[in-house]
Amino acid sequence: MNILMIMVIGAGAIGTSLTAYLMHRAATSATAPAIALYARDKERAAFENAGCLRVDYAKARQKSLITPLPRLVDHLAQANAAKTVLLCIKYPALAALMAQLGDLPPSTTLVSTLNGMSALRELRARYPHNRVIPISVMYNVQHCGVLHARITTAAQIVIGSAAAQDLQPWQGSGLRVGVGHGDASVWGKLLINLTSGICALTHATFRDVLTDPDLRCIYVALLDEATRTLQQAGVPYQLPMPLPYAFYRRMLAGRSPLPWWFARWRNGVQQGAYPSMVSDIVHQRRTEIDQLSGEIVTLGRQHGIATPINSAITDRVHGLQTQQPPTYLTAAALRQALGLSR
């Protein structure tokens, strides 16, 4: 097996789209690393029948990205021959995956796309002799079918490393690639993703959060509490945007449509786009609220800092994900329930 191989684990929306971009680069560069995709026994036939990777885009004028299948590998033990293992799974699956992976050669780099800091902490504890770096996936993507995804925002990632070996596989892939300051960029993405709990509880879109006065008020309250907690705990964060936090907050706290306009211009957010947690609630899947608002709650508890707003959002999402059908709140009702005055 090619020692330069990137082995992708996870073929949901994120895994499918990232693998497609890697395969696009492989088709246009003689120096691109070999790509392999882990296929469980129950998945292999469906992957082979799909015959390709497909990424559609919300913008009608943007042509779909269709690439050949990568090499399919059946056993996680083959990660021992990979230079990089790209983890594109959800947090609930991480513990079982690490148990199945076993030990890896120290030369193997683990790249995590998982939200929040919990996954990075657990990976670093389990693999103390391996490099573990984060990639923040900054685009919104939906799973449409087997090896088929749809991106509804600008396709961009932020890599928490400036090392050439980590950036090189993505150069020329078609993705916009940014370089983040390690874990600070993960915390920065977490701050942006605090919208997920709001959207899950109210069945709202990104546009709703950035235009509805009640939802914007809730988002600002979550951000204020989260940034205060990070600062008091001495944890650095880097927002994934060319704006200082104070200016971003001022935009959100105002009455202008600037936050929505900025999201459309900077990130290509489309009408109707929503975070994956909305879909998780609809389909009764375990959400990642513990890796978003829950991370702020945990950090606050560790440092004796009160986090009532993030705690309330976390608890309410836990309650909602057990309901079928879910009972959503209006924006005004959620604001009132959180005790945020008008």
C-alpha positions in Angstrom: 0.0 0.0 0.0 1.2 3.5 -0.8 2.6 5.0 2.4 1.5 8.5 1.2 -2.1 7.4 1.3 -4.8 9.5 2.9 -7.4 7.1 4.4 -10.8 8.7 5.0 -13.1 7.2 7.6 -16.7 8.3 7.4 -18.8 8.7 4.2 -21.6 11.0 5.4 -22.0 14.5 4.0 -18.6 15.8 5.2 -16.7 12.6 4.4 -18.2 12.4 0.9 -17.5 16.0 0.1 -14.0 16.1 1.4 -13.1 12.9 -0.3 -14.5 14.2 -3.6 -12.3 17.3 -3.3 -9.3 15.1 -2.6 -10.1 13.0 -5.6 -10.5 16.0 -7.8 -7.0 17.1 -6.9 -5.7 13.6 -7.5 -7.1 13.7 -11.0 -5.3 17.0 -11.8 -2.0 16.5 -10.0 0.7 13.9 -10.4 2.0 14.6 -6.9 -1.3 14.2 -5.1 -1.4 11.4 -2.5 -3.3 8.2 -3.1 -6.8 8.3 -1.5 -8.6 5.5 0.2 -12.1 5.3 1.7 -13.0 2.9 4.5 -16.1 0.9 3.6 -17.7 -1.3 6.1 -19.1 -4.7 4.9 -22.6 -3.3 4.9 -21.6 -0.3 2.9 -19.2 -1.7 0.2 -21.9 -2.9 -2.3 -23.7 0.4 -2.0 -20.5 2.4 -2.6 -19.6 0.3 -5.6 -23.1 0.6 -7.0 -22.9 4.4 -6.6 -19.9 4.3 -9.0 -18.7 7.8 -8.1 -18.6 10.6 -5.6 -21.0 13.5 -6.3 -21.2 16.9 -4.7 -24.0 19.2 -5.8 -24.3 22.9 -5.0 -27.2 25.1 -4.0 -26.2 27.7 -6.6 -27.9 26.5 -9.8 -25.1 27.8 -12.0 -22.4 25.9 -10.1 -21.6 22.6 -11.8 -21.7 19.4 -9.7 -18.4 17.9 -8.7 -18.3 14.2 -9.8 -15.2 12.1 -9.3 -14.3 8.5 -9.6 -14.5 6.3 -6.5 -11.3 6.2 -4.4 -9.8 2.9 -3.4 -12.2 1.2 -1.0 -10.6 -0.6 2.0 -12.3 -3.1 4.2 -10.3 -3.2 7.3 -9.4 -0.4 9.7 -6.1 -2.1 10.2 -5.1 -0.7 6.9 -4.8 2.7 8.6 -1.4 1.5 9.7 -0.1 2.0 6.2 -1.6 5.5 5.8 0.4 8.7 6.3 -2.8 10.6 7.2 -6.1 9.3 8.6 -9.0 11.8 8.0 -11.8 11.3 10.5 -15.2 12.4 9.1 -17.5 10.9 11.7 -19.8 12.3 14.4 -18.7 12.4 18.0 -20.9 9.6 19.3 -19.0 7.2 17.0 -15.5 8.2 18.2 -15.0 5.9 21.2 -15.9 2.8 19.2 -13.8 3.9 16.3 -10.7 4.4 18.5 -11.2 1.0 20.0 -11.3 -0.6 16.6 -8.4 1.3 15.2 -6.0 0.3 17.9 -2.5 1.7 18.0 -1.1 3.5 15.0 2.5 4.1 13.9 3.9 7.4 15.3 4.3 8.6 11.7 0.6 8.6 11.1 -1.2 12.0 11.4 -4.8 12.0 12.6 -6.9 14.8 11.1 -10.2 15.5 12.9 -13.2 17.2 11.4 -15.3 16.7 14.5 -16.9 19.7 16.2 -15.8 21.0 19.5 -12.8 20.2 21.7 -13.9 16.9 23.2 -12.8 14.8 20.2 -9.4 16.5 20.1 -8.8 15.8 23.8 -9.8 12.2 23.5 -7.7 11.6 20.3 -4.6 13.2 21.9 -5.1 11.1 25.1 -5.5 7.9 23.1 -2.7 8.7 20.6 -0.1 10.6 22.5 2.7 9.8 20.1 0.8 10.9 16.9 0.2 14.3 15.5 -3.5 15.2 15.9 -4.7 18.3 14.0 -8.1 19.8 13.5 -9.8 20.8 10.2 -12.8 23.0 10.7 -15.3 22.4 7.9 -16.8 25.9 7.4 -19.4 24.9 4.8 -22.9 23.7 5.3 -23.4 20.3 3.6 -26.4 17.9 3.4 -26.3 14.2 2.9 -28.4 13.3 -0.2 -27.7 9.6 -0.6 -24.8 7.1 -0.9 -21.6 9.1 -1.6 -23.8 12.1 -2.6 -23.7 15.4 -0.8 -25.1 19.0 -1.4 -23.2 22.1 -0.3 -25.3 25.1 0.5 -22.5 27.6 1.3 -19.1 28.5 0.1 -16.8 25.5 0.2 -14.0 26.3 2.6 -12.0 24.7 5.4 -9.7 26.0 8.1 -6.7 23.8 8.9 -5.3 24.1 12.4 -1.7 23.8 11.2 0.6 25.8 8.9 2.8 22.8 8.1 3.3 22.2 4.4 2.6 18.5 4.8 -0.9 19.3 6.1 -1.8 22.0 3.6 -0.4 20.3 0.5 -3.1 17.6 0.0 -5.7 20.4 -0.2 -4.0 22.8 -2.6 -5.7 22.7 -5.9 -8.6 20.7 -4.6 -11.2 23.3 -5.3 -11.7 24.1 -1.6 -10.9 27.5 -0.2 -8.3 26.7 2.4 -7.5 28.9 5.5 -4.9 28.4 8.1 -6.0 28.6 11.7 -4.1 28.9 15.0 -4.4 25.4 16.2 -7.1 24.8 18.8 -8.0 28.5 18.8 -9.6 28.1 15.4 -11.7 25.1 16.8 -13.0 27.3 19.6 -13.7 30.0 17.0 -15.8 27.7 14.9 -17.6 26.5 18.0 -18.7 30.1 18.7 -20.2 30.3 15.2 -21.9 27.0 15.7 -23.7 28.1 18.8 -26.5 28.8 16.3 -27.1 25.1 16.0 -28.9 24.7 19.3 -31.1 27.7 18.5 -32.1 26.4 15.1 -32.7 22.9 16.5 -35.1 24.2 19.2 -37.0 26.5 16.8 -36.7 24.6 13.5 -35.0 27.6 12.1 -32.6 28.3 9.2 -29.3 30.3 9.3 -31.2 33.2 7.7 -33.7 33.1 10.5 -31.0 33.4 13.2 -29.4 36.3 11.4 -32.5 38.3 10.7 -35.1 37.5 13.4 -34.7 40.0 16.3 -35.5 37.4 19.0 -33.2 34.7 17.6 -30.4 37.3 17.1 -30.8 38.3 20.8 -30.5 34.7 21.9 -27.4 34.2 19.7 -25.7 37.3 21.1 -26.5 36.1 24.7 -24.9 32.8 23.9 -21.8 34.4 22.4 -21.4 36.9 25.3 -21.5 34.1 27.8 -19.2 31.8 25.8 -16.6 34.5 25.1 -16.6 35.6 28.7 -16.1 32.0 29.8 -13.2 31.5 27.4 -11.5 34.8 28.4 -11.9 34.1 32.2 -10.6 30.5 31.7 -7.6 31.9 29.7 -8.5 30.0 26.5 -7.7 31.7 23.2 -10.1 31.6 20.3 -10.0 32.7 16.7 -13.1 33.5 14.7 -13.1 32.1 11.2 -13.7 35.5 9.6 -11.8 38.7 8.9 -13.6 40.6 11.7 -12.8 41.2 15.3 -15.3 39.7 17.7 -16.4 43.2 19.0 -17.4 44.3 15.5 -19.2 41.0 14.7 -21.1 41.2 18.0 -22.1 44.8 17.3 -23.5 43.8 13.9 -25.6 41.0 15.5 -26.8 43.2 18.4 -28.0 45.9 16.0 -31.1 46.0 13.8 -29.5 46.1 10.4 -29.5 43.2 7.9 -25.7 43.3 7.8 -25.2 39.9 9.5 -27.3 38.1 6.8 -25.7 40.1 4.0 -22.2 39.3 5.3 -23.0 35.6 5.6 -24.2 35.5 2.0 -21.3 37.5 0.7 -18.5 35.9 2.8 -19.8 32.3 3.2 -22.3 32.0 0.4 -25.1 31.0 2.8 -28.2 30.3 0.8 -31.9 30.7 1.6 -33.1 27.6 3.4 -29.7 26.4 4.6 -29.8 25.0 8.2 -27.3 23.3 10.5 -27.2 19.5 10.7 -28.6 19.5 14.2 -32.0 20.5 12.7 -32.0 17.3 10.7 -30.7 15.3 13.7 -33.8 16.3 15.7 -36.2 15.5 12.8 -34.7 12.0 12.5 -34.2 11.4 16.2 -30.4 11.1 16.0 -28.2 12.0 18.9 -27.1 15.6 18.4 -23.7 17.2 19.0 -25.0 19.8 21.5 -22.6 18.6 24.1 -19.8 19.4 21.8 -21.1 22.9 21.2 -22.9 24.8 23.9 -22.1 21.8 26.2 -18.4 22.5 25.8 -18.9 26.0 27.2 -20.9 24.6 30.1 -18.1 22.1 30.8 -15.4 24.8 30.6 -17.4 27.0 32.9 -17.9 24.3 35.4 -14.2 23.5 35.5 -13.4 27.2 36.2 -16.3 28.1 38.5 -18.0 30.3 35.8 -21.8 30.4 35.5 -23.1 29.6 32.0 -26.9 29.7 32.4 -27.8 30.4 28.8 -25.6 27.7 27.2 -26.8 25.3 30.0 -30.4 26.0 29.2 -29.9 25.5 25.4 -28.0 22.2 26.1 -30.7 20.9 28.4 -33.6 21.8 26.1 -31.9 20.2 23.1 -31.4 17.0 25.1 -35.1 17.1 25.9 -36.2 17.8 22.4 -34.2 14.9 20.8 -36.3 12.4 22.8 -39.6 13.8 21.5 -41.4 12.4 18.4 -42.7 14.4 16.8 -40.6 17.2 18.3 -42.4 20.2 19.8 -40.6 23.4 18.6 -40.6 26.8 20.2 -41.3 30.1 18.5 -38.4 32.5 18.6 -40.3 34.7 21.0 -41.1 31.8 23.3 -37.5 30.6 23.4 -36.3 34.1 24.2 -38.8 34.4 27.0 -37.9 30.9 28.4 -34.3 32.0 28.6 -35.2 35.2 30.5 -33.8 37.6 27.9 -35.7 40.9 28.1 -36.8 42.8 25.1 
